[in-house]
Amino acid sequence: MILIITNTIDYTSYNVVTWLHYFSDVECIVLNELNNITEIFVSVCSNRKKVLLKSRYEEIIDFDKVSSIWYRRGPIKISDSNTFNIQSLNRILMDENNCLNEYLLVHDKKYKRLIINKMC
């Protein structure tokens, strides 16, 4: 996958995307003012980290699959609506807490019971 960051009036970038689609089967995603980032998913568990972005056009950008990033011009825009809401943040924190619990239970066998203080 190739990620291209540009603006809507950069015709050269769109010519390159057309050329890539014609001569290869590589997936290209173009981020610009119209197709900006609407959601960010981050997961860190043990030594693995996973970062996914979701664009306005419902494209999922998985950085494990991105082979190249071509920054042409323009800023990377993150949509203000629902990018970071409390429910998403709580879900992320709960997932990270579960990963930490699993890691401790698997890697620390000398304790028979694991007690975790939780804030209410």
C-alpha positions as a printed Julia matrix, in Angstrom:
120×3 Matrix{Float64}:
   0.0     0.0     0.0
   1.18    3.49   -0.84
  -0.05    6.42    1.21
  -0.02    9.77   -0.59
  -0.52   13.0     1.35
  -1.35   15.97   -0.84
  -3.99   18.62   -1.5
  -6.97   18.53   -3.84
  -5.4    20.72   -6.54
  -2.22   18.68   -6.94
  -2.87   17.09  -10.33
   0.55   15.42  -10.48
  -0.29   13.18   -7.53
  -3.52   12.06   -9.14
  -1.7    11.34  -12.42
   0.74    9.15  -10.49
  -2.16    7.27   -8.84
  -3.73    6.67  -12.26
  -0.39    5.46  -13.6
   0.11    3.11  -10.6
  -3.37    1.63  -11.02
  -2.75    1.09  -14.73
   0.69   -0.54  -14.44
   0.42   -2.37  -11.12
  -2.03   -3.74   -8.6
  -0.63   -1.76   -5.68
  -3.23   -0.1    -3.45
  -2.96    3.69   -3.19
  -4.72    5.87   -0.65
  -4.7     9.64   -1.05
  -5.25   11.86    1.98
  -6.21   15.47    1.27
  -8.6    18.16    2.51
 -11.65   16.17    1.34
 -10.45   12.72    2.38
  -9.06   13.47    5.82
  -8.58   11.25    8.87
 -11.75   10.66   10.86
 -10.63    8.03   13.36
  -7.36    6.87   14.89
  -6.94    3.41   16.41
  -3.84    2.67   18.48
  -3.04   -0.54   20.29
   0.13   -1.3    22.23
   0.46   -4.77   23.67
   3.77   -6.25   24.83
   6.23   -5.56   22.03
   3.6    -5.08   19.35
   2.01   -1.84   18.36
  -0.76   -1.35   15.86
  -1.82    1.94   14.32
  -4.83    2.23   12.04
  -6.33    5.33   10.5
  -9.79    5.59    9.01
 -10.45    8.17    6.31
 -13.6    10.07    5.48
 -14.06    7.74    2.47
 -14.02    4.75    4.87
 -10.54    3.63    3.81
  -8.54    1.84    6.49
  -4.84    2.68    6.58
  -2.95   -0.1     8.32
   0.65    0.97    8.84
   1.76   -2.67    8.85
   0.71   -2.78    5.18
   2.01    0.64    4.11
   5.17    0.16    2.06
   5.68    3.82    1.1
   4.49    7.25    2.16
   4.72   10.04   -0.38
   4.29   13.47    1.14
   3.58   15.87   -1.72
   2.09   18.92   -0.03
  -0.56   20.07    2.37
  -1.17   19.25    6.02
  -2.49   15.99    7.38
  -5.99   16.87    8.54
  -7.73   15.13   11.39
 -11.47   15.66   11.44
 -12.73   17.31   14.62
 -15.91   15.29   14.87
 -15.69   12.13   16.95
 -11.95   11.63   16.48
 -11.31   11.43   20.19
 -14.39   10.79   22.24
 -14.51    9.58   25.81
 -16.07    6.24   24.9
 -13.25    5.47   22.43
 -10.63    6.51   24.96
 -12.2     4.32   27.65
 -12.26    1.37   25.22
  -8.57    1.89   24.42
  -7.66    2.1    28.09
  -9.67   -1.03   28.89
  -7.99   -2.95   26.03
  -4.56   -1.85   27.2
  -5.41   -2.83   30.75
  -6.48   -6.29   29.54
  -3.23   -6.67   27.57
  -1.23   -5.71   30.62
  -3.18   -8.18   32.77
  -2.6   -10.98   30.27
   1.09  -10.17   30.09
   1.46  -10.19   33.87
  -0.47  -13.42   34.28
   1.53  -15.24   31.62
   4.99  -13.87   32.41
   4.87  -13.73   36.17
   4.08  -17.27   37.29
   5.38  -16.9    40.82
   2.18  -15.1    41.88
  -0.9   -17.25   42.18
  -3.24  -14.29   42.35
  -3.04  -10.89   40.71
  -4.61   -7.95   42.5
  -5.15   -4.8    40.52
  -6.33   -1.56   42.06
  -9.05    0.03   39.99
 -10.23    3.59   40.12
 -13.97    4.06   40.14
